[in-house]
Amino acid sequence: MNGDLKTETMGAAIKAAPPVSISTATLCGVPVNTVVMYATLVYTVLMGAHLIYKWWTEISDRRKERKQ
């Protein structure tokens, strides 16, 4: 039972994190649109970095195959 309680608590905490963080930011004086803007910026940069990494590894693999 103890493990189930921990699992349920963690699941509930994870589900509650986004609304709680928005509410906390709003109470601290940061507007919601600013939070969304920065979150979108971070997400876009991370996706771009992932895409560049993916292309880089594909190009490196092709060069290795040509040398063999």
C-alpha positions, 0 to 999 in steps of 0.5 A, a space after each residue: 500500500 505504501 508504494 501505491 500511495 507514493 505513486 499516486 502522490 507523485 502522479 498528482 503532483 506532476 499533474 498539478 505542477 503546471 497550474 501551480 507554477 502559473 499561479 505562483 508566477 502570477 502572484 509574483 507579478 509575472 503575467 501569464 502571457 510572459 510565462 507562456 512566451 518564455 516557455 515557448 522560446 525555451 521549447 523552440 530552442 531545445 527542438 532546434 538544438 535536437 534537430 541540429 544534433 540529429 542532422 549532425 549525427 546523420 551526416 557523421 554516420 554517412 561520412 563514416 560509411 563512405 570511408 569504409 
